[in-house]
């Protein structure tokens, strides 16, 4: 069954299982998320719901977006995301989805924006090694190196590792295991690392590889 929720990355910690083994986990504040809009096959061609997360003052939103929340009779939300869920037909505007939609043992995909590193060189961006620290190489030892022959092909091949923007892109980590769910505090602990910095917004869905 397709499930989904919006969350905020809290940080990483560790949990001990029954055998005393250490499990590295990322803690996510998942929900509560309100159903802001419902789409159906009859009106939109498919079934889905739009979920809103984290309250925000109305004056920080544009009038069309704020009007959408007024129409739904809900408080204004900072984040809005559409999910195609199997249970979308049974859900109505105003319903609340909490962290307990997932349970320990579930497999999920987590999508987030990775940390931005700005304009970076090839050593940081592509993990290349520096040039030799001997005579005739300087004065720059962290440059990309040879770009290829000048007569043939007389150009730089596509996809060559070059300096440039590093990070700040959407990344999905698939097939993570849900270790623990705290429904009272709306917390989900998943095994391993997920994209983004602390406080970053993430989208949690059940895995497509299940």
LOBAVEX-359071 format. One line per field, with one value per residue: residue number from 0; residue in one letter; x, y negated, z negated of N, C-alpha, C, CB in turn. Coordinates in nm, 3 decimals, always signed. Atoms other than C-alpha are relative to their C-alpha. Glycine has a CB too. Layout:
<sites>
seq	(NUM_...)
type	(a_...)
n_u	(X_...)
n_v	(Y_...)
n_w	(Z_...)
ca_u	(X_...)
ca_v	(Y_...)
ca_w	(Z_...)
c_u	(X_...)
c_v	(Y_...)
c_w	(Z_...)
cb_u	(X_...)
cb_v	(Y_...)
cb_w	(Z_...)
</sites>
This chain:
<sites>
seq	(0_1_2_3_4_5_6_7_8_9_10_11_12_13_14_15_16_17_18_19_20_21_22_23_24_25_26_27_28_29_30_31_32_33_34_35_36_37_38_39_40_41_42_43_44_45_46_47_48_49_50_51_52_53_54_55_56_57_58_59_60_61_62_63_64_65_66_67_68_69_70_71_72_73_74_75_76_77_78_79_80_81_82_83_84_85_86_87_88_89_90_91_92_93_94_95_96_97_98_99_100_101_102_103_104_105_106_107_108_109_110_111_112_113_114_115_116_117_118_119_120_121_122_123_124_125_126_127_128_129_130_131_132_133_134_135_136_137_138_139_140_141_142_143_144_145_146_147_148_149_150_151_152_153_154_155_156_157_158_159_160_161_162_163_164_165_166_167_168_169_170_171_172_173_174_175_176_177_178_179_180_181_182_183_184_185_186_187_188_189_190_191_192_193_194_195_196_197_198_199_200_201_202_203_204_205_206_207_208_209)
type	(x_x_x_x_x_x_x_x_x_x_x_x_x_x_x_x_x_x_x_x_x_x_x_x_x_x_x_x_x_x_x_x_x_x_x_x_x_x_x_x_x_x_x_x_x_x_x_x_x_x_x_x_x_x_x_x_x_x_x_x_x_x_x_x_x_x_x_x_x_x_x_x_x_x_x_x_x_x_x_x_x_x_x_x_x_x_x_x_x_x_x_x_x_x_x_x_x_x_x_x_x_x_x_x_x_x_x_x_x_x_x_x_x_x_x_x_x_x_x_x_x_x_x_x_x_x_x_x_x_x_x_x_x_x_x_x_x_x_x_x_x_x_x_x_x_x_x_x_x_x_x_x_x_x_x_x_x_x_x_x_x_x_x_x_x_x_x_x_x_x_x_x_x_x_x_x_x_x_x_x_x_x_x_x_x_x_x_x_x_x_x_x_x_x_x_x_x_x_x_x_x_x_x_x_x_x_x_x_x_x)
n_u	(+0.085_-0.079_+0.013_-0.093_+0.012_-0.106_-0.069_-0.115_-0.114_-0.042_-0.142_-0.035_-0.033_-0.013_+0.095_-0.046_+0.105_+0.012_-0.126_-0.102_-0.070_+0.028_+0.061_-0.002_+0.131_+0.033_+0.130_+0.079_+0.129_+0.091_+0.135_+0.123_+0.027_+0.142_+0.041_+0.042_+0.078_+0.020_+0.020_+0.063_-0.006_+0.107_-0.027_-0.139_-0.058_-0.072_+0.031_-0.111_+0.031_-0.104_-0.020_-0.065_-0.082_-0.059_+0.077_-0.070_+0.093_+0.060_-0.058_-0.121_+0.040_+0.070_+0.145_+0.058_-0.031_+0.077_+0.140_+0.020_+0.020_+0.128_+0.104_+0.001_+0.032_-0.116_-0.104_-0.099_-0.115_-0.122_-0.041_+0.111_-0.052_+0.103_-0.032_+0.096_+0.016_+0.107_+0.115_+0.043_+0.146_+0.067_-0.042_+0.073_-0.070_+0.003_-0.054_-0.137_-0.087_-0.104_-0.115_+0.038_+0.035_-0.106_-0.026_-0.134_-0.013_+0.034_-0.108_+0.042_-0.090_-0.002_-0.046_-0.035_-0.097_-0.131_-0.071_-0.067_-0.141_-0.040_-0.089_-0.107_-0.098_+0.015_-0.040_+0.113_+0.124_-0.009_-0.094_-0.124_-0.119_-0.074_-0.114_-0.125_-0.056_-0.139_-0.031_+0.063_+0.144_+0.068_+0.022_+0.128_-0.008_+0.135_+0.075_+0.052_-0.098_+0.013_+0.136_+0.003_-0.087_+0.047_+0.032_+0.111_+0.121_+0.011_+0.111_+0.008_+0.110_+0.110_-0.002_-0.130_+0.006_-0.046_+0.052_+0.135_+0.094_-0.004_+0.105_+0.124_+0.084_+0.093_-0.053_+0.087_-0.065_+0.104_+0.002_-0.048_+0.081_+0.054_-0.040_+0.088_+0.098_+0.058_+0.119_+0.035_-0.087_-0.007_-0.138_-0.032_-0.143_-0.035_-0.138_-0.090_+0.001_+0.090_-0.056_+0.032_-0.050_+0.100_+0.108_+0.044_+0.127_-0.013_+0.124_-0.014_+0.097_-0.040_-0.098_+0.046_-0.072_+0.054)
n_v	(+0.119_+0.123_+0.092_+0.111_+0.106_+0.102_+0.005_+0.087_-0.072_+0.048_-0.030_-0.142_-0.056_-0.145_-0.079_-0.136_-0.100_-0.097_-0.072_+0.093_+0.057_+0.142_+0.031_+0.145_+0.040_+0.141_+0.030_+0.091_+0.046_-0.028_+0.045_-0.039_+0.063_+0.014_-0.013_+0.132_-0.016_-0.138_-0.013_-0.127_-0.038_+0.069_+0.141_+0.027_-0.111_-0.092_+0.017_+0.045_+0.100_+0.097_+0.009_+0.120_-0.027_+0.110_+0.124_+0.124_+0.112_+0.015_+0.110_-0.046_-0.075_+0.076_-0.006_-0.125_-0.113_+0.018_-0.026_-0.145_-0.046_+0.052_-0.082_-0.128_+0.022_-0.043_+0.099_+0.005_-0.088_+0.047_-0.093_-0.067_-0.108_-0.091_-0.142_-0.094_-0.105_-0.096_+0.034_+0.137_+0.003_-0.003_+0.115_+0.124_+0.122_+0.020_-0.118_+0.017_-0.118_+0.007_-0.089_-0.140_-0.062_-0.099_-0.083_-0.059_-0.109_+0.046_+0.048_+0.129_+0.085_+0.135_+0.099_+0.128_+0.083_-0.022_+0.118_+0.072_+0.031_+0.110_-0.032_-0.082_-0.055_-0.142_-0.086_-0.007_-0.037_-0.132_-0.082_-0.023_+0.030_+0.117_-0.026_-0.023_+0.118_+0.007_+0.109_-0.005_-0.023_+0.116_+0.031_-0.050_-0.146_-0.057_+0.024_-0.126_-0.076_+0.003_+0.001_-0.083_+0.041_+0.123_-0.018_-0.097_+0.042_+0.146_+0.042_-0.072_-0.095_+0.022_-0.068_+0.002_+0.056_+0.138_+0.078_+0.052_-0.005_-0.129_-0.012_+0.075_-0.065_-0.097_-0.135_-0.098_-0.120_-0.101_-0.128_+0.013_-0.075_+0.075_-0.070_+0.031_+0.107_+0.057_+0.068_+0.112_+0.113_+0.008_-0.025_-0.125_-0.027_-0.090_-0.044_+0.061_+0.144_+0.053_+0.125_+0.130_+0.044_-0.003_+0.095_-0.007_-0.067_-0.125_-0.068_-0.143_-0.088_-0.140_-0.020_-0.055_-0.125_-0.105)
n_w	(+0.000_-0.009_+0.113_-0.010_+0.100_-0.001_+0.127_+0.016_+0.054_+0.131_+0.017_+0.009_+0.129_-0.010_+0.078_+0.027_-0.017_+0.108_+0.018_+0.043_-0.114_-0.022_-0.129_-0.027_-0.052_-0.018_+0.060_-0.084_+0.052_-0.111_+0.024_-0.070_-0.128_-0.029_-0.141_-0.046_-0.123_-0.045_-0.144_-0.036_-0.141_-0.071_-0.020_-0.036_-0.075_+0.089_+0.141_+0.082_+0.100_+0.032_+0.144_+0.051_+0.119_+0.079_-0.005_-0.033_-0.001_-0.133_-0.076_-0.068_-0.118_-0.103_+0.015_-0.053_+0.087_+0.123_-0.030_-0.005_+0.137_+0.046_-0.061_+0.070_+0.140_+0.078_+0.027_-0.108_+0.017_-0.066_-0.105_-0.067_-0.087_-0.048_+0.007_-0.057_+0.100_-0.026_+0.084_-0.031_-0.021_+0.130_+0.080_-0.025_+0.038_+0.144_+0.069_+0.048_-0.009_+0.102_-0.019_+0.016_-0.128_-0.017_+0.118_+0.002_-0.095_-0.135_-0.087_-0.053_-0.079_+0.057_-0.097_+0.060_-0.071_+0.059_+0.046_-0.108_+0.023_-0.086_-0.112_+0.058_-0.092_-0.034_+0.111_+0.091_-0.069_-0.062_+0.076_-0.073_+0.079_-0.046_-0.087_+0.072_+0.064_-0.044_-0.091_-0.131_+0.009_+0.058_+0.141_+0.051_+0.009_+0.017_-0.123_-0.055_-0.078_-0.145_-0.055_-0.119_-0.110_-0.064_-0.142_-0.010_-0.071_-0.004_+0.086_+0.127_-0.002_+0.092_+0.130_+0.065_+0.135_-0.001_+0.112_-0.021_+0.111_+0.068_+0.101_-0.014_-0.100_+0.059_+0.006_+0.064_+0.053_-0.011_+0.073_+0.137_+0.096_+0.113_+0.122_+0.111_-0.022_+0.121_-0.048_+0.087_-0.032_-0.146_-0.039_-0.071_-0.005_-0.111_+0.006_-0.096_-0.023_-0.102_-0.054_+0.055_+0.129_+0.106_-0.023_-0.140_-0.026_-0.074_-0.035_+0.030_-0.067_+0.006_-0.105_-0.128_-0.022_+0.086)
ca_u	(+0.000_+0.134_+0.196_+0.363_+0.429_+0.630_+0.895_+1.188_+1.534_+1.625_+1.967_+2.147_+2.183_+2.207_+1.970_+2.055_+1.856_+1.766_+2.106_+2.294_+2.405_+2.428_+2.201_+2.286_+1.958_+1.836_+1.549_+1.276_+0.991_+0.715_+0.390_+0.129_+0.027_-0.316_-0.493_-0.524_-0.662_-0.798_-0.772_-0.981_-0.991_-1.317_-1.185_-0.807_-0.747_-0.578_-0.617_-0.393_-0.388_-0.193_-0.045_+0.050_+0.318_+0.428_+0.214_+0.314_+0.163_-0.066_+0.114_+0.421_+0.222_+0.091_-0.282_-0.356_-0.178_-0.336_-0.673_-0.627_-0.600_-0.898_-1.106_-1.005_-1.077_-0.725_-0.446_-0.180_+0.113_+0.473_+0.523_+0.290_+0.347_+0.131_+0.129_-0.037_-0.167_-0.375_-0.599_-0.653_-1.013_-1.099_-0.936_-1.103_-0.983_-0.895_-0.783_-0.454_-0.173_+0.066_+0.391_+0.204_+0.117_+0.451_+0.558_+0.885_+1.006_+0.866_+1.092_+1.085_+1.239_+1.344_+1.381_+1.559_+1.789_+2.158_+2.392_+2.521_+2.898_+2.896_+3.147_+3.398_+3.712_+3.762_+3.927_+3.630_+3.362_+3.488_+3.739_+4.030_+4.385_+4.613_+4.897_+5.255_+5.423_+5.744_+5.918_+5.734_+5.384_+5.302_+5.197_+4.850_+4.848_+4.472_+4.375_+4.188_+4.495_+4.502_+4.188_+4.287_+4.481_+4.469_+4.464_+4.227_+3.953_+4.016_+3.746_+3.669_+3.455_+3.115_+3.085_+3.450_+3.500_+3.533_+3.495_+3.144_+2.836_+2.850_+2.551_+2.214_+2.033_+1.741_+1.849_+1.641_+1.784_+1.593_+1.498_+1.576_+1.451_+1.220_+1.370_+1.131_+0.818_+0.713_+0.355_+0.315_+0.612_+0.564_+0.914_+1.039_+1.386_+1.525_+1.845_+2.134_+2.177_+1.939_+2.007_+2.025_+2.126_+1.953_+1.617_+1.585_+1.249_+1.221_+0.948_+0.897_+0.726_+0.712_+0.987_+0.935_+1.174_+0.960)
ca_v	(+0.000_-0.343_-0.571_-0.910_-1.197_-1.521_-1.548_-1.748_-1.603_-1.631_-1.464_-1.133_-0.915_-0.546_-0.282_+0.051_+0.358_+0.663_+0.823_+0.509_+0.420_+0.050_-0.075_-0.421_-0.604_-0.938_-1.091_-1.262_-1.473_-1.336_-1.529_-1.588_-1.669_-1.798_-1.706_-2.040_-1.918_-1.594_-1.498_-1.225_-1.038_-1.212_-1.566_-1.537_-1.200_-1.039_-0.995_-1.191_-1.421_-1.737_-1.744_-2.057_-2.063_-2.316_-2.619_-2.962_-3.309_-3.395_-3.717_-3.515_-3.338_-3.466_-3.535_-3.236_-2.994_-3.142_-3.123_-2.751_-2.701_-2.927_-2.721_-2.406_-2.567_-2.496_-2.697_-2.809_-2.571_-2.639_-2.326_-2.162_-1.829_-1.601_-1.226_-0.956_-0.725_-0.409_-0.546_-0.883_-0.790_-0.737_-1.059_-1.399_-1.757_-1.827_-1.473_-1.450_-1.205_-1.133_-0.943_-0.626_-0.577_-0.392_-0.117_+0.040_+0.279_+0.081_+0.000_-0.361_-0.596_-0.937_-1.238_-1.558_-1.837_-1.762_-2.004_-2.276_-2.322_-2.604_-2.620_-2.342_-2.208_-1.859_-1.726_-1.810_-1.756_-1.434_-1.302_-1.333_-1.336_-1.636_-1.667_-1.583_-1.826_-1.837_-2.086_-2.169_-2.104_-2.423_-2.673_-2.513_-2.153_-2.111_-2.185_-1.925_-1.829_-1.744_-1.819_-1.589_-1.613_-1.941_-1.812_-1.519_-1.540_-1.919_-1.940_-1.830_-1.518_-1.544_-1.444_-1.514_-1.584_-1.961_-2.223_-2.352_-2.362_-2.085_-1.975_-2.144_-1.891_-1.659_-1.312_-1.004_-0.733_-0.411_-0.107_-0.237_-0.040_-0.206_-0.115_-0.293_-0.511_-0.740_-0.837_-1.068_-1.286_-1.233_-1.091_-0.828_-0.672_-0.522_-0.325_-0.508_-0.858_-1.071_-1.379_-1.732_-1.930_-1.935_-2.104_-2.016_-1.908_-1.548_-1.341_-0.985_-0.721_-0.344_-0.202_-0.125_+0.169_+0.363)
ca_w	(+0.000_+0.095_-0.202_-0.234_-0.473_-0.498_-0.766_-0.899_-0.960_-1.329_-1.327_-1.374_-1.682_-1.765_-1.898_-2.061_-1.954_-2.163_-2.107_-2.212_-1.860_-1.770_-1.490_-1.344_-1.279_-1.149_-1.348_-1.143_-1.275_-1.052_-1.047_-1.153_-0.797_-0.699_-0.375_-0.194_+0.139_+0.278_+0.645_+0.807_+1.136_+1.228_+1.189_+1.242_+1.407_+1.106_+0.732_+0.496_+0.196_+0.119_-0.230_-0.423_-0.693_-0.957_-1.038_-0.909_-0.935_-0.644_-0.546_-0.439_-0.166_+0.164_+0.189_+0.419_+0.186_-0.125_+0.046_+0.099_-0.277_-0.342_-0.101_-0.285_-0.621_-0.748_-0.904_-0.656_-0.609_-0.508_-0.295_-0.046_+0.132_+0.342_+0.283_+0.490_+0.218_+0.240_-0.034_+0.138_+0.229_-0.138_-0.259_-0.286_-0.315_-0.676_-0.761_-0.951_-0.874_-1.160_-1.199_-1.292_-0.925_-0.923_-1.162_-1.268_-1.001_-0.706_-0.411_-0.292_-0.036_-0.171_+0.061_-0.040_+0.077_+0.020_-0.155_+0.079_+0.111_+0.365_+0.650_+0.574_+0.737_+0.875_+0.559_+0.339_+0.604_+0.769_+0.513_+0.757_+0.622_+0.647_+0.896_+0.803_+0.567_+0.775_+1.007_+1.328_+1.196_+1.002_+0.918_+0.892_+0.768_+0.725_+1.088_+1.302_+1.508_+1.877_+2.076_+2.365_+2.692_+2.885_+3.244_+3.196_+3.075_+3.041_+2.775_+2.423_+2.396_+2.235_+1.868_+1.793_+1.425_+1.394_+1.119_+1.065_+0.845_+0.585_+0.376_+0.325_+0.546_+0.482_+0.375_+0.291_+0.067_+0.129_-0.076_-0.425_-0.723_-0.977_-1.315_-1.551_-1.544_-1.829_-1.748_-2.050_-1.951_-1.572_-1.531_-1.287_-1.318_-0.996_-0.970_-0.804_-0.666_-0.460_-0.243_-0.374_-0.679_-1.016_-0.985_-0.615_-0.475_-0.354_-0.190_-0.313_-0.099_-0.118_+0.101_+0.469_+0.439_+0.196)
c_u	(+0.089_-0.032_+0.102_-0.027_+0.116_+0.064_+0.116_+0.113_+0.045_+0.150_+0.020_+0.032_+0.015_-0.098_+0.060_-0.117_+0.002_+0.130_+0.112_+0.079_-0.043_-0.056_+0.008_-0.130_-0.003_-0.141_-0.069_-0.128_-0.101_-0.141_-0.014_-0.023_-0.150_-0.026_-0.059_-0.089_-0.006_-0.028_-0.054_+0.012_-0.103_+0.037_+0.140_+0.067_+0.080_-0.038_+0.125_-0.052_+0.119_+0.008_+0.072_+0.070_+0.057_-0.075_+0.088_-0.102_-0.045_+0.070_+0.128_-0.032_-0.065_-0.151_-0.061_+0.025_-0.077_-0.148_-0.032_-0.026_-0.133_-0.115_-0.013_-0.038_+0.111_+0.092_+0.105_+0.124_+0.117_+0.036_-0.122_+0.057_-0.114_+0.050_-0.111_-0.008_-0.114_-0.127_-0.055_-0.152_-0.074_+0.033_-0.079_+0.084_-0.017_+0.050_+0.147_+0.074_+0.115_+0.109_-0.038_-0.053_+0.105_+0.022_+0.141_+0.004_-0.037_+0.126_-0.047_+0.108_-0.011_+0.063_+0.026_+0.098_+0.135_+0.063_+0.071_+0.143_+0.049_+0.085_+0.123_+0.092_-0.017_+0.038_-0.117_-0.125_+0.002_+0.099_+0.125_+0.120_+0.072_+0.114_+0.126_+0.056_+0.149_+0.018_-0.072_-0.149_-0.074_-0.030_-0.130_+0.004_-0.136_-0.086_-0.042_+0.105_-0.030_-0.145_-0.012_+0.091_-0.056_-0.040_-0.117_-0.034_-0.020_-0.120_+0.009_-0.122_-0.108_+0.021_+0.139_-0.013_+0.066_-0.046_-0.140_-0.085_-0.003_-0.105_-0.122_-0.087_-0.090_+0.056_-0.103_+0.083_-0.107_+0.020_+0.064_-0.097_-0.047_+0.028_-0.100_-0.093_-0.056_-0.119_-0.034_+0.081_+0.016_+0.143_+0.013_+0.152_+0.027_+0.148_+0.083_-0.020_-0.099_+0.055_-0.036_+0.061_-0.110_-0.103_-0.050_-0.129_+0.024_-0.140_+0.022_-0.113_+0.041_+0.079_-0.062_+0.068_-0.056_-0.062)
c_v	(-0.125_-0.092_-0.111_-0.105_-0.097_-0.006_-0.097_+0.080_-0.062_+0.021_+0.150_+0.037_+0.150_+0.067_+0.139_+0.097_+0.101_+0.073_-0.090_-0.062_-0.146_-0.020_-0.152_-0.042_-0.152_-0.023_-0.107_-0.035_+0.008_-0.042_-0.074_-0.084_-0.001_+0.014_-0.134_+0.009_+0.147_+0.000_+0.139_+0.025_-0.080_-0.144_-0.028_+0.113_+0.097_-0.032_-0.044_-0.097_-0.094_-0.016_-0.129_+0.029_-0.129_-0.131_-0.121_-0.112_-0.028_-0.106_+0.041_+0.082_-0.093_+0.018_+0.128_+0.120_-0.010_+0.028_+0.148_+0.056_-0.050_+0.084_+0.133_-0.014_+0.042_-0.117_+0.007_+0.082_-0.052_+0.089_+0.075_+0.103_+0.094_+0.144_+0.080_+0.121_+0.093_-0.036_-0.140_-0.009_-0.011_-0.120_-0.124_-0.119_-0.023_+0.119_-0.023_+0.133_-0.020_+0.102_+0.146_+0.063_+0.103_+0.074_+0.056_+0.123_-0.037_-0.042_-0.126_-0.059_-0.142_-0.094_-0.132_-0.074_+0.013_-0.132_-0.067_-0.036_-0.113_+0.046_+0.071_+0.053_+0.150_+0.091_+0.017_+0.057_+0.143_+0.093_+0.036_-0.032_-0.120_+0.041_+0.015_-0.131_-0.013_-0.116_+0.021_+0.019_-0.126_-0.109_+0.053_+0.152_+0.066_-0.022_+0.134_+0.083_-0.009_+0.006_+0.088_-0.057_-0.123_+0.021_+0.095_+0.048_-0.152_-0.052_+0.080_+0.091_-0.038_+0.084_+0.009_-0.069_-0.137_-0.068_-0.050_+0.009_+0.140_+0.001_-0.083_+0.054_+0.100_+0.141_+0.089_+0.120_+0.107_+0.114_-0.011_+0.068_-0.093_+0.079_-0.022_-0.114_-0.042_-0.086_-0.123_-0.124_-0.021_+0.015_+0.136_+0.012_+0.101_+0.033_-0.068_-0.149_-0.036_-0.134_-0.121_-0.027_+0.014_-0.110_+0.001_+0.079_+0.124_+0.057_+0.150_+0.075_+0.145_+0.034_+0.059_+0.134_+0.116_+0.112)
c_w	(+0.000_-0.118_+0.016_-0.106_+0.018_-0.138_+0.001_-0.066_-0.132_-0.019_-0.013_-0.145_+0.018_-0.095_-0.017_+0.016_-0.115_-0.028_-0.048_+0.113_+0.020_+0.141_+0.019_+0.067_+0.019_-0.052_+0.085_-0.074_+0.114_-0.037_-0.131_+0.126_+0.027_+0.149_+0.044_+0.123_+0.037_+0.150_+0.031_+0.150_+0.080_+0.033_+0.054_+0.078_-0.083_-0.144_-0.076_-0.105_-0.015_-0.151_-0.035_-0.131_-0.056_+0.021_+0.028_+0.003_+0.144_+0.084_+0.074_+0.126_+0.102_-0.017_+0.059_-0.091_-0.131_+0.022_+0.008_-0.141_-0.057_+0.055_-0.070_-0.147_-0.094_-0.028_+0.110_-0.036_+0.083_+0.119_+0.052_+0.097_+0.035_-0.003_+0.068_-0.093_+0.038_-0.076_+0.030_+0.017_-0.133_-0.087_+0.042_-0.045_-0.149_-0.079_-0.035_+0.011_-0.098_+0.029_-0.008_+0.128_+0.039_-0.130_+0.010_+0.091_+0.142_+0.076_+0.070_+0.089_-0.055_+0.102_-0.071_+0.088_-0.072_-0.042_+0.118_-0.038_+0.091_+0.117_-0.056_+0.109_+0.017_-0.115_-0.097_+0.070_+0.051_-0.068_+0.081_-0.089_+0.060_+0.092_-0.085_-0.053_+0.034_+0.097_+0.133_-0.003_-0.044_+0.103_-0.058_+0.002_-0.016_+0.124_+0.061_+0.072_+0.148_+0.043_+0.124_+0.107_+0.071_+0.146_+0.022_-0.141_+0.008_-0.079_-0.130_+0.004_-0.101_-0.127_-0.061_-0.135_-0.003_-0.128_+0.029_-0.125_-0.060_-0.110_+0.034_+0.113_-0.071_+0.010_-0.070_-0.042_-0.015_-0.100_-0.138_-0.095_-0.113_-0.128_-0.112_+0.038_-0.134_+0.042_-0.084_+0.034_+0.151_+0.050_+0.068_+0.004_+0.110_-0.007_+0.109_+0.014_+0.110_+0.046_-0.083_-0.136_-0.105_+0.023_+0.144_+0.015_+0.085_+0.026_-0.016_+0.071_-0.024_+0.126_+0.127_+0.030_-0.083_+0.079)
cb_u	(-0.096_-0.027_+0.019_-0.007_-0.002_-0.057_+0.049_-0.036_+0.116_-0.078_+0.057_+0.119_-0.109_+0.145_-0.141_+0.061_+0.016_-0.108_+0.040_+0.093_-0.028_+0.129_-0.149_+0.121_-0.113_+0.011_+0.015_-0.032_+0.009_+0.004_-0.095_-0.119_+0.076_-0.053_-0.103_+0.122_+0.061_-0.116_+0.132_-0.148_-0.025_-0.128_-0.018_+0.080_+0.087_+0.156_-0.056_+0.111_-0.036_-0.027_+0.078_-0.103_+0.114_+0.148_-0.075_+0.075_+0.065_-0.147_+0.030_+0.083_-0.097_+0.045_-0.063_+0.056_+0.152_+0.019_-0.037_+0.122_+0.117_-0.016_+0.028_+0.135_-0.124_+0.077_+0.064_+0.039_-0.035_+0.116_+0.106_-0.092_+0.116_-0.045_+0.019_+0.041_-0.024_+0.045_+0.038_+0.069_-0.045_+0.036_+0.151_-0.136_-0.054_-0.138_-0.016_+0.002_+0.053_-0.059_+0.107_-0.103_-0.014_+0.131_-0.104_+0.040_-0.084_-0.101_+0.042_-0.033_-0.036_+0.080_-0.104_+0.057_-0.046_+0.091_+0.102_-0.078_+0.085_+0.075_+0.040_-0.058_+0.140_+0.084_+0.123_-0.031_-0.024_+0.037_-0.069_+0.004_+0.094_+0.054_+0.017_+0.103_-0.019_+0.043_+0.153_+0.059_-0.030_+0.084_+0.005_-0.120_+0.090_-0.069_+0.084_-0.112_+0.000_+0.078_-0.041_-0.142_+0.019_+0.107_+0.122_+0.038_-0.119_-0.011_-0.140_-0.009_+0.052_-0.136_-0.056_+0.105_+0.067_-0.053_+0.094_-0.068_-0.140_+0.142_+0.053_+0.030_+0.086_-0.137_+0.138_-0.115_+0.072_-0.005_+0.072_+0.018_+0.080_-0.154_+0.138_+0.080_-0.115_+0.106_-0.118_+0.022_+0.136_-0.059_+0.093_-0.061_+0.053_-0.037_+0.009_-0.015_+0.140_-0.147_-0.048_-0.145_+0.050_+0.068_+0.046_+0.109_-0.100_+0.088_-0.046_-0.004_-0.009_-0.122_+0.110_+0.028_+0.148_-0.102)
cb_v	(+0.000_-0.072_+0.074_-0.062_+0.059_-0.140_+0.137_-0.125_+0.002_+0.072_-0.073_+0.033_-0.035_+0.044_+0.007_+0.011_+0.072_+0.100_+0.067_+0.068_+0.082_-0.085_+0.051_-0.038_+0.045_-0.043_-0.047_+0.064_-0.147_+0.149_+0.116_-0.014_+0.072_-0.135_+0.118_-0.087_-0.083_+0.068_-0.026_+0.002_+0.152_+0.003_-0.073_-0.026_-0.053_-0.011_+0.130_-0.066_+0.065_-0.137_+0.122_-0.114_+0.098_-0.019_-0.020_+0.011_-0.127_-0.037_-0.116_+0.083_+0.115_+0.045_-0.121_+0.029_+0.007_-0.141_-0.065_+0.069_-0.046_-0.146_+0.022_+0.068_+0.074_+0.111_+0.022_-0.146_+0.145_-0.004_+0.100_-0.103_+0.077_-0.038_+0.047_+0.042_-0.061_+0.141_+0.009_-0.049_+0.126_+0.127_-0.024_+0.001_-0.122_-0.032_+0.127_-0.052_+0.021_+0.022_-0.031_+0.013_-0.107_-0.067_+0.114_+0.037_+0.114_-0.118_+0.108_-0.096_+0.005_-0.003_-0.019_+0.020_-0.150_+0.073_+0.037_-0.127_+0.125_-0.104_-0.129_+0.116_-0.030_+0.033_-0.059_-0.138_-0.093_-0.015_+0.128_-0.085_+0.123_-0.080_-0.114_+0.069_+0.006_+0.133_-0.011_+0.109_+0.115_-0.059_-0.146_-0.054_+0.039_-0.063_-0.082_-0.029_+0.146_+0.116_-0.142_+0.014_+0.116_-0.106_+0.051_+0.121_+0.061_-0.047_+0.020_-0.098_+0.141_+0.036_+0.138_-0.072_+0.095_-0.075_-0.119_+0.073_-0.043_+0.028_-0.041_-0.146_+0.069_-0.008_+0.005_+0.042_-0.028_+0.055_+0.107_-0.149_+0.119_-0.027_-0.046_-0.036_+0.047_-0.085_+0.095_+0.037_+0.021_-0.133_-0.007_+0.003_+0.051_-0.064_+0.153_+0.064_-0.049_-0.014_-0.021_-0.015_-0.145_-0.016_-0.138_+0.063_-0.096_+0.103_-0.037_+0.026_-0.030_+0.093_+0.090_-0.100_-0.020_-0.057)
cb_w	(-0.123_+0.133_-0.136_+0.138_-0.145_+0.041_-0.037_-0.085_+0.102_-0.111_-0.124_+0.092_-0.107_-0.032_+0.070_-0.142_+0.134_+0.033_+0.129_-0.091_+0.128_-0.020_+0.007_+0.089_-0.094_+0.151_-0.149_+0.139_-0.059_+0.037_+0.003_-0.094_+0.115_-0.050_+0.020_+0.030_+0.116_-0.077_+0.077_-0.044_+0.017_-0.081_-0.130_-0.125_+0.107_+0.021_-0.059_+0.087_-0.136_+0.069_-0.052_-0.018_+0.034_+0.037_-0.131_+0.138_-0.063_-0.013_-0.092_-0.095_-0.039_+0.142_+0.066_+0.137_-0.028_-0.054_+0.128_+0.064_-0.090_+0.042_+0.148_+0.013_-0.035_+0.073_-0.140_+0.030_+0.040_-0.099_-0.054_+0.074_-0.070_+0.143_-0.148_+0.146_-0.139_-0.037_-0.145_+0.128_+0.074_-0.073_+0.014_-0.073_+0.080_-0.044_+0.087_-0.146_+0.146_-0.139_-0.102_-0.108_+0.111_+0.047_-0.013_-0.145_-0.043_-0.007_+0.103_-0.115_+0.153_-0.136_+0.114_-0.139_+0.007_+0.098_-0.111_+0.034_+0.023_-0.079_+0.082_-0.081_-0.048_+0.122_-0.074_-0.058_+0.115_+0.144_-0.045_+0.129_-0.005_-0.120_+0.104_+0.091_-0.154_+0.066_+0.022_+0.080_-0.097_-0.110_-0.020_+0.086_-0.116_-0.122_+0.101_+0.096_-0.045_+0.062_+0.034_+0.053_+0.101_-0.008_+0.075_+0.094_-0.065_+0.145_+0.070_-0.121_-0.028_+0.066_+0.015_+0.089_-0.102_+0.125_-0.032_+0.114_+0.046_-0.058_-0.134_+0.023_+0.110_+0.068_-0.073_+0.095_-0.137_+0.141_+0.081_-0.038_-0.058_+0.017_-0.045_-0.127_+0.096_-0.081_+0.001_-0.146_-0.063_+0.048_-0.122_+0.145_-0.137_+0.138_+0.014_+0.133_+0.036_-0.054_+0.142_-0.010_+0.007_-0.139_-0.035_+0.086_+0.069_-0.078_+0.145_-0.154_+0.155_-0.015_-0.049_+0.114_-0.032_-0.095)
</sites>
